[in-house]
Amino acid sequence: MALAMAAVLFIPSGRVSAEGAVRVTFDNVPMVFEVNPVIVEGTTLVPFRSIFERMGMKVTWNNEYRTVTGVRDGLILTIPIDSRTVYVNGSPLTLEVPAKIVSDVTMVPVRFVGESSGYSIAWDQGTRTVIIQSPPDNGTRPPASVPPPGMKSVEDIAELSDRVVYLELYDEDGEMISAGSGVVLSRDGKIVTNYHVIEGAVQGKVILSDDRELEVKTVLNHDRDRDLALLQTEPLPVAPVALGRSSALKEGEQVVAIGSPLGLKNTVSTGIVSARNRMVDGYPYIQISVPIDHGSSGGALFNLKGELVGITSAGYESSANLNLAIPVSAVEDLLKKPAEPLTLAALSERYPDPDRILEENAEAMTTYLQKKFGEVRGYQGKHDFDFTVMVFPFGEEFGTDFMISLVTETLEEGGRLMALDQQDPDLLPGLLQAVSKEAHKEFGFCYTVASFIRVESDVSPKGYPDGSVQKQDDGTYLVVHGVCMGIFDYTNGEARIVRKPGDKEISYPVPLE
């Protein structure tokens, strides 16, 4: 079987034209397609819709996201066009070549047909035929599971996807800073999502399953600790979800998640409840086998009654290896709280994002220090330097708040800088400390300040340490060499200089002026 699969997957494209078109039979019956199978990079691609509808799937196409979806009891396939990554019940699967559109028909690798459906695939070299056979259960297709009395099928749950919306959040410049999902709780426009989806945003929009867009008007309530936010938009042409009881869930029970992983709107995934009451950061969560990506944050978790039992969440780094949902009981608690309506902008001002504050400070520092130290003239009475100043909000590795880089960008200046450093080892440390002192006086904080040489050259430069010169693909050379670094901790009144001649790092304390 493995040899047969290898043959069908890697037929040289030149042999196709010589030996005729590839044929497909399904349970020994020849299939006729609008667009015949094609071969791309030695891999046979077959029409997705024709074959999977023959398997009993409901196939839909999302033009905005260029994604085709197939749904059948117990099986949900999501296939982005021109991507090697597809999703089988929410789990990623890598294709040997991406799905393609050929004459308006979605084509997928034939190996994917077998791997995703349980049908057997074989290749008849003599007739150049792909042979698809149903599993032996009944000779036609895997039997659809019959839901217990009072329960819905996965296909029925998938019909609730219009009650899960896609959210896009923006900063004051109109740049999108996050995206996620939300669940419709009422026809008058109440939507619940994760707090981290809206955090730091000043405006946002709700995108319905029919691609209509609505504005997020206010945040009616929020719970940062529970990672929940209740949004208000205009009245919706969508029925709300029915709330279930998360406490009634049982381990091993099947659940269905609907969200927008990686921007793939209204993706349906199935799994089971792994743990009903998993404690994370002091709060109970539903642990599930359904993969949760950040685009799925704020999405819906349904039981097989079609009731909302949780809000899928991917917001906690401490739970990176867990697939979690916030119990619907926490949503009910949020709904019971007195409303505290705020605009997104007002909420952002109340809880400023610390990372964003650091980034804004870094931008201000860069502008200020470039004016002060971009052109250094007469340093110590005789030295001139030209630097490009760059400030980054990450000095944690060295116990500081910011990294300031003084970058030298010509070979001539770089050579002179290294020569001066060898002649007077205290010259650059004094300059680095002067930069940190000026930054601390103007902005506060603690700093790591480094002198770097970064130059692109058409010729291989000489005199630089091993490892600091790299030849690039276009034949040019890139020089990146750290000459000297200072760490200035104004909180504890400590400073030290770090050098790295060769493979050894030398660090020594200096007075903090």
C-alpha positions in Angstrom: 0.0 0.0 0.0 2.8 2.4 0.9 4.5 1.8 -2.5 1.2 2.4 -4.3 0.7 5.7 -2.4 4.3 6.8 -3.2 3.6 6.1 -6.9 0.4 8.2 -7.1 2.0 11.1 -5.1 5.2 11.5 -7.1 4.4 10.8 -10.7 6.8 13.0 -12.8 4.7 15.6 -14.6 6.4 14.9 -17.9 5.0 11.4 -17.9 1.4 12.7 -17.6 1.4 14.3 -21.0 3.1 11.3 -22.5 0.8 8.6 -21.0 -2.5 10.4 -20.7 -4.7 12.0 -18.0 -5.1 10.6 -14.5 -8.5 8.9 -13.9 -10.3 8.5 -10.6 -12.7 5.7 -9.5 -14.8 5.8 -6.4 -15.9 2.3 -5.2 -15.1 1.0 -8.7 -17.3 3.7 -10.4 -15.4 6.1 -12.7 -15.8 9.8 -11.6 -16.3 12.6 -14.1 -15.0 16.1 -13.1 -15.4 19.5 -14.5 -11.6 19.9 -14.0 -9.5 16.8 -14.2 -6.8 15.9 -11.7 -3.5 17.8 -12.1 0.1 17.2 -11.1 2.0 19.9 -9.2 5.6 19.4 -8.2 5.2 15.7 -8.8 2.1 15.4 -6.6 -1.3 14.5 -7.9 -4.1 16.9 -6.9 -7.8 15.9 -7.2 -11.0 18.0 -7.0 -12.0 18.4 -3.4 -15.7 19.1 -3.6 -16.6 16.3 -6.0 -14.8 13.7 -4.0 -15.8 14.8 -0.5 -19.4 15.4 -1.4 -19.4 11.8 -2.7 -18.3 10.9 0.8 -21.3 12.6 2.3 -19.7 15.9 3.3 -21.3 19.3 3.2 -18.8 21.5 1.4 -18.7 25.3 1.7 -16.5 28.1 0.3 -15.4 31.3 2.1 -14.4 33.8 -0.6 -13.0 36.4 1.8 -10.6 34.0 3.4 -10.2 31.7 0.4 -11.0 28.7 2.5 -13.0 25.6 1.8 -14.6 23.6 4.6 -16.1 20.1 4.6 -18.3 18.9 7.5 -19.6 15.5 8.3 -20.4 13.9 11.6 -17.2 13.5 13.5 -15.1 15.1 10.8 -14.4 18.8 10.0 -11.9 19.8 7.3 -10.7 23.4 6.9 -8.5 24.0 3.9 -6.9 27.4 3.2 -5.9 27.8 -0.4 -2.2 28.1 -1.2 -1.3 27.0 2.3 0.5 23.8 3.3 -1.3 23.8 6.6 -4.9 22.4 6.7 -7.0 21.5 9.7 -8.6 18.1 10.5 -11.0 18.5 13.4 -9.0 21.6 14.4 -5.6 19.9 14.4 -3.0 21.1 11.8 -1.9 18.7 9.1 0.9 19.6 6.6 0.4 18.9 2.9 3.2 18.0 0.6 2.0 20.9 -1.7 -0.7 23.5 -1.0 -4.3 23.2 -2.1 -4.8 25.1 -5.4 -7.6 26.7 -7.3 -7.6 25.4 -10.9 -10.3 26.8 -13.2 -12.4 27.8 -10.1 -12.1 24.3 -8.6 -10.3 23.5 -5.3 -7.7 20.8 -5.8 -6.0 18.9 -3.0 -3.3 16.3 -2.8 -4.7 12.8 -3.2 -2.8 11.7 -0.1 -4.9 14.1 1.9 -8.1 12.4 0.7 -7.0 9.2 2.4 -5.4 10.7 5.5 -8.3 12.9 6.4 -11.3 10.6 5.6 -10.3 7.0 6.4 -10.9 5.9 2.8 -8.2 3.8 1.1 -6.3 5.2 -1.8 -4.4 3.1 -4.4 -2.8 3.6 -7.8 -3.1 1.5 -10.9 -0.1 2.3 -13.0 -1.4 0.4 -16.0 -4.5 2.5 -16.4 -3.2 5.6 -14.6 -6.1 5.5 -12.2 -6.5 6.7 -8.6 -8.7 4.1 -6.8 -10.7 5.3 -3.9 -12.4 2.7 -1.8 -14.8 3.1 1.1 -13.9 1.5 4.4 -15.2 -2.1 4.6 -18.0 -1.3 7.1 -20.7 -0.9 4.5 -19.0 -0.5 1.2 -20.1 3.1 0.7 -18.8 5.4 3.4 -18.1 5.4 7.1 -21.4 5.3 8.9 -22.5 8.6 10.4 -22.6 8.4 14.2 -26.2 8.7 15.5 -26.4 11.3 18.3 -28.1 10.1 21.5 -31.7 11.2 22.1 -31.9 14.9 22.8 -28.4 15.5 21.3 -27.5 17.2 18.1 -25.0 16.1 15.4 -21.7 17.9 14.8 -23.3 19.2 11.6 -26.2 20.6 13.5 -23.8 22.4 15.9 -21.9 23.8 12.9 -25.2 25.5 11.9 -24.8 27.7 15.0 -21.6 29.3 13.6 -23.5 32.5 12.7 -23.8 33.1 16.4 -20.0 33.3 16.7 -18.5 36.6 15.3 -15.1 37.6 14.2 -13.5 40.6 16.0 -10.8 43.0 14.8 -9.3 45.5 17.2 -7.3 48.7 16.2 -5.1 51.3 17.8 -5.5 55.1 17.5 -3.6 55.0 14.2 -6.1 52.5 12.7 -3.5 49.6 12.8 -5.0 46.3 13.7 -3.4 45.1 16.9 -5.4 41.9 17.6 -8.2 39.7 16.3 -10.4 37.0 17.9 -13.8 35.7 18.2 -17.0 36.6 20.1 -20.2 34.9 21.0 -23.7 36.5 20.5 -25.6 36.6 23.8 -28.6 38.8 22.8 -30.3 40.2 19.8 -29.8 43.7 21.1 -26.0 43.4 20.4 -24.4 41.9 23.5 -21.3 39.9 22.6 -18.9 38.2 25.0 -15.2 37.7 24.3 -11.8 37.4 26.0 -10.5 40.5 27.7 -7.1 40.0 26.2 -8.6 40.2 22.7 -9.7 43.8 23.2 -6.8 44.9 25.6 -5.1 48.1 24.5 -7.5 48.8 21.6 -9.3 52.1 21.0 -11.7 51.0 18.3 -13.0 47.7 17.0 -15.4 46.1 14.6 -17.6 43.0 14.6 -17.7 40.9 11.4 -20.8 38.7 11.0 -20.8 35.4 9.2 -22.4 37.1 6.2 -19.4 39.6 6.2 -21.4 42.5 7.5 -19.4 44.8 9.7 -20.6 46.6 12.8 -18.8 48.9 15.3 -18.0 47.9 18.8 -19.8 50.8 20.6 -18.9 50.1 24.3 -17.5 47.6 26.7 -20.5 47.1 29.0 -18.5 45.2 31.6 -15.2 43.4 32.0 -13.3 41.0 34.3 -9.5 41.2 33.7 -8.8 38.4 36.1 -11.3 36.0 34.4 -10.3 37.3 31.0 -13.8 38.2 29.9 -15.3 41.3 28.3 -19.0 42.0 27.5 -19.3 44.2 24.3 -22.2 46.2 23.0 -22.8 46.7 19.3 -26.0 47.6 17.4 -28.9 45.1 17.2 -28.0 41.9 15.5 -29.9 39.8 12.9 -28.7 36.7 14.6 -30.3 34.6 17.3 -28.3 34.4 20.6 -26.7 31.2 21.9 -28.5 29.2 24.6 -26.5 28.9 27.8 -25.9 25.5 29.2 -24.3 24.3 32.5 -20.6 23.8 32.5 -20.9 22.0 35.8 -22.9 19.2 34.0 -20.0 18.4 31.7 -18.4 15.0 32.1 -14.8 14.0 31.3 -14.7 12.3 27.9 -17.9 14.1 26.7 -17.7 15.4 23.1 -17.7 19.1 22.6 -17.6 21.4 19.6 -15.6 24.7 19.3 -16.4 27.4 16.8 -14.0 30.3 16.4 -11.5 31.9 14.0 -8.1 30.3 14.4 -5.4 32.2 12.4 -8.1 34.4 10.9 -10.1 31.4 9.4 -13.5 32.7 10.2 -16.1 30.4 11.7 -14.0 27.3 11.9 -15.6 24.3 13.5 -13.5 21.8 15.6 -14.4 18.8 17.7 -12.9 17.2 20.7 -13.6 15.9 24.2 -13.6 17.3 27.7 -10.2 16.3 29.2 -10.8 17.8 32.6 -13.9 19.6 33.8 -12.2 21.7 36.5 -8.6 22.4 35.6 -7.1 25.1 37.9 -4.9 27.6 36.1 -3.6 30.8 37.9 -6.2 30.2 40.6 -9.2 29.9 38.4 -11.2 26.8 37.1 -11.1 26.1 33.4 -12.5 23.4 31.2 -9.6 21.5 29.6 -10.4 20.2 26.2 -8.7 18.3 23.4 -9.7 20.9 20.8 -6.6 22.9 19.7 -7.0 26.6 20.6 -5.0 29.2 18.6 -5.1 32.9 19.4 -7.7 33.7 16.7 -10.0 31.2 18.5 -9.8 33.3 21.7 -13.3 34.4 22.7 -14.9 31.6 20.6 -17.7 29.3 21.6 -17.6 25.8 23.2 -20.8 23.9 22.7 -22.1 20.7 24.2 -24.0 18.3 21.9 -27.3 19.9 23.0 -26.1 23.0 21.2 -25.7 24.9 24.4 -22.8 27.3 25.2 -20.7 25.7 28.0 -17.5 27.7 27.7 -15.5 30.5 26.0 -12.3 29.2 24.4 -9.2 31.0 25.6 -5.6 31.1 24.6 -4.6 34.1 26.7 -2.3 32.7 29.4 1.3 31.9 28.8 1.3 29.5 31.8 -1.3 27.4 30.0 0.5 27.4 26.6 0.4 23.6 26.4 -3.2 23.3 27.5 -6.4 23.8 25.5 -8.7 25.7 27.8 -12.2 27.2 27.9 -13.6 29.5 30.5 -16.8 27.9 32.0 -20.0 29.6 31.0 -20.8 30.1 34.7 -18.1 32.9 34.6 -20.0 34.5 31.8 -23.2 34.4 33.8 -21.4 36.0 36.7 -20.3 38.8 34.4 -23.8 39.3 33.1 -25.1 39.7 36.7 -22.6 42.5 37.6 -23.8 46.1 37.4 -23.0 47.5 34.0 -19.9 49.8 33.9 -20.0 50.9 30.3 -16.7 52.3 28.8 -15.5 53.0 25.3 -12.6 50.9 24.1 -10.4 54.1 24.3 -11.5 54.8 27.9 -10.8 51.2 28.9 -7.4 51.4 27.3 -6.6 54.5 29.3 -7.7 52.9 32.5 -5.4 50.0 32.0 -2.4 51.2 29.9 -0.5 48.4 28.3 3.0 48.4 30.0 4.7 47.1 26.8 3.1 49.9 24.8 4.3 52.4 27.4 7.9 51.1 27.0 7.6 51.2 23.2 6.4 54.8 23.3 9.2 55.8 25.7 11.7 54.0 23.4 10.5 56.1 20.4 10.8 59.3 22.4 14.3 58.3 23.7 15.5 57.5 20.2 14.5 61.0 18.9 16.0 62.7 21.9 19.3 60.8 22.1 19.8 61.0 18.3 19.8 64.8 18.6 22.2 64.6 21.6 24.6 61.9 20.4 24.0 61.3 16.7 26.9 63.7 16.0 29.4 63.8 18.8 31.9 66.6 18.3 35.0 67.3 20.4 34.5 64.4 22.9 37.2 64.7 25.5 38.4 67.7 23.5 39.5 65.8 20.4 37.2 63.0 19.2 34.3 63.2 16.7 31.8 60.4 16.3 28.8 59.8 14.0 26.2 57.3 15.4 22.7 56.1 14.6 21.0 55.8 17.9 18.5 53.0 18.4 16.6 52.3 21.6 14.7 49.1 22.4 12.4 48.3 25.4 14.1 45.1 26.4 17.0 45.1 28.8 15.7 42.4 31.1 18.6 40.1 30.3 20.9 42.6 31.9 18.5 43.8 34.7 17.7 47.1 32.9 14.7 48.7 31.3 16.0 49.7 27.9 18.8 48.9 25.4 20.5 51.9 23.8 22.7 51.1 20.7 25.2 53.5 19.3 25.6 52.1 15.8 28.5 52.9 13.5 27.6 52.4 9.9 30.8 52.9 7.8 34.0 50.7 7.6 36.2 53.8 8.0 34.4 54.9 11.2 34.3 51.4 12.5 38.0 50.9 12.0 38.8 54.2 13.7 36.5 53.3 16.6 38.2 50.0 17.3 41.6 51.7 17.0 40.6 54.4 19.5 39.2 51.7 21.9 42.6 49.8 21.8 44.5 53.0 22.4 42.3 54.2 25.3 40.1 51.4 26.9 38.4 54.0 29.1 37.2 56.2 26.1 34.1 54.3 25.1 33.0 53.3 28.6 33.0 57.0 29.5 30.9 57.8 26.4 28.4 55.0 27.1 28.0 56.3 30.7 27.4 59.8 29.4 24.6 58.5 27.2 23.0 56.6 30.0 23.3 59.6 32.4 21.6 61.9 29.9 18.8 59.3 29.3 18.3 58.8 33.0 18.1 62.5 33.7 15.5 63.0 31.0 13.4 59.8 31.3 14.4 57.9 34.4 14.8 54.1 34.1 18.0 52.0 33.9 19.9 51.3 30.7 22.2 49.0 28.9 24.2 51.0 26.4 26.3 49.4 23.6 28.6 50.5 20.9 28.0 48.5 17.7 29.5 48.4 14.3 27.1 47.4 11.6 28.1 47.8 8.0 27.3 46.2 4.6 30.3 46.1 2.3 31.0 44.9 -1.3 34.5 43.7 -0.2 35.5 41.4 2.7 36.6 43.8 5.5 39.8 43.1 7.4 40.7 43.4 11.0 37.4 42.2 12.5 37.1 39.3 14.9 36.0 35.9 13.7 32.3 35.5 13.4 31.6 39.2 13.0 31.7 39.1 9.2 29.2 37.1 7.2 29.0 36.7 3.4 25.4 37.2 2.2 23.6 35.5 -0.7 24.1 38.5 -3.0 27.9 38.3 -2.6 28.1 41.3 -0.2 29.4 41.2 3.3 27.7 42.1 6.6 29.7 43.2 9.5 28.1 43.1 13.0 30.6 43.7 15.8 29.9 44.8 19.4 32.8 46.9 20.6 31.8 47.7 24.2 28.7 47.5 26.4 27.8 49.2 29.7 25.1 48.2 32.2 23.9 51.2 34.3 21.6 50.3 37.2 20.5 53.6 38.8 18.1 51.8 41.1 20.9 49.9 42.9 23.7 52.4 42.2 25.8 49.9 40.2 27.5 49.9 36.8 29.7 47.6 34.9 31.4 47.3 31.6 31.3 44.2 29.4 33.7 43.3 26.7 34.1 40.2 24.6 37.5 39.8 23.0 37.6 36.5 21.2 35.4 33.8 22.9 35.8 35.2 26.5 33.6 37.7 28.1 35.2 40.2 30.5 33.0 42.2 32.9 34.3 44.7 35.5 32.5 47.3 37.7 32.9 51.0 37.3 31.7 53.9 39.5 28.2 55.1 38.6 28.5 58.8 38.3 
